[in-house]
Amino acid sequence: MGELDRAARQLEKLLHDPLATAIDGVVELTAVSSPAPRGRYQEATIEAVASAPGVPPTPVTITVVLPVRYWPAPGMRLPALVPPTDPGALEVDWEALRR
């Protein structure tokens, strides 16, 4: 973890952000909206299940703007930071779609 990441974690703790206590986990996509025919970036509505060690699988709905070129599909598993006390406030590593 770099210096900037450590500073961000400290700020999250000071602001009582649920991500301050987040742990490495995964989000499994169960349903993904279809992109519109045009546009490089589109809003996606995603139904998923978030899980992490010590955190029971939790259904979540995610709305995010993504490049159509890397549109996700149901069944994909992406890395995420999952707060044990509020799994719905997760942070998905969307850059994993590019890999």
Legacy VTK file of the C-alpha trace (Angstrom):
# vtk DataFile Version 3.0
C-alpha trace
ASCII
DATASET POLYDATA
POINTS 99 float
0.000 0.000 0.000
1.441 3.326 -1.071
1.585 6.575 0.870
-1.461 7.960 -0.944
-3.478 4.827 -0.121
-2.505 5.094 3.547
-3.539 8.760 3.625
-6.877 7.899 1.990
-7.507 5.164 4.600
-6.783 7.627 7.423
-9.210 10.149 5.930
-11.867 7.445 5.573
-11.436 6.549 9.256
-11.720 10.193 10.325
-14.924 10.587 8.293
-16.329 7.243 9.512
-16.501 5.995 5.931
-17.480 2.290 5.774
-14.577 1.696 3.372
-12.145 2.469 6.193
-12.653 -1.074 7.482
-13.132 -2.733 4.075
-11.413 -6.030 3.370
-10.431 -7.712 0.124
-13.315 -9.635 -1.369
-15.130 -10.293 -4.619
-18.332 -9.294 -6.321
-20.032 -11.845 -8.587
-22.220 -10.257 -11.243
-25.630 -11.925 -11.551
-27.367 -9.504 -13.957
-26.096 -6.624 -16.106
-28.121 -4.104 -18.109
-27.428 -3.850 -21.844
-25.615 -0.813 -23.235
-27.396 1.511 -25.653
-26.377 1.186 -29.314
-24.340 4.391 -29.295
-21.909 6.056 -26.979
-18.493 5.146 -25.697
-19.533 5.285 -22.044
-22.842 4.071 -20.662
-24.520 3.719 -17.316
-24.774 0.102 -16.209
-27.146 -1.266 -13.601
-25.685 -4.399 -12.105
-27.120 -6.968 -9.717
-24.371 -8.794 -7.862
-23.399 -10.714 -4.746
-20.585 -9.269 -2.627
-18.539 -11.528 -0.355
-15.327 -11.467 1.635
-13.764 -13.504 4.432
-16.061 -13.195 7.442
-18.744 -11.390 5.424
-21.781 -13.433 4.363
-22.700 -13.244 0.653
-24.792 -10.098 0.288
-26.915 -9.114 -2.733
-26.128 -5.591 -3.965
-27.276 -3.314 -6.779
-24.584 -1.201 -8.403
-25.010 1.702 -10.817
-21.812 2.740 -12.570
-20.679 4.420 -15.800
-18.380 2.152 -17.808
-16.754 2.102 -21.232
-18.883 -0.001 -23.597
-15.668 -1.594 -24.854
-15.244 -3.349 -21.482
-18.903 -4.092 -20.706
-19.255 -6.691 -17.942
-21.270 -9.895 -18.240
-23.212 -11.986 -15.727
-21.030 -14.605 -14.082
-17.934 -12.395 -13.932
-16.113 -12.192 -10.604
-14.326 -8.922 -9.902
-12.103 -7.934 -6.980
-13.666 -5.521 -4.517
-13.141 -3.908 -1.133
-16.082 -4.984 1.028
-16.888 -3.243 4.338
-17.934 -5.924 6.853
-20.503 -3.625 8.476
-22.003 -2.365 5.196
-21.287 -4.699 2.252
-23.447 -2.551 -0.029
-20.909 0.273 0.260
-18.308 -1.787 -1.573
-15.679 -0.489 -3.980
-15.325 -2.623 -7.105
-12.042 -2.734 -9.025
-13.543 -1.872 -12.437
-10.055 -1.753 -13.960
-10.105 -5.565 -13.749
-12.467 -5.494 -16.761
-9.576 -4.246 -18.895
-7.335 -7.180 -17.993
LINES 1 100
99 0 1 2 3 4 5 6 7 8 9 10 11 12 13 14 15 16 17 18 19 20 21 22 23 24 25 26 27 28 29 30 31 32 33 34 35 36 37 38 39 40 41 42 43 44 45 46 47 48 49 50 51 52 53 54 55 56 57 58 59 60 61 62 63 64 65 66 67 68 69 70 71 72 73 74 75 76 77 78 79 80 81 82 83 84 85 86 87 88 89 90 91 92 93 94 95 96 97 98
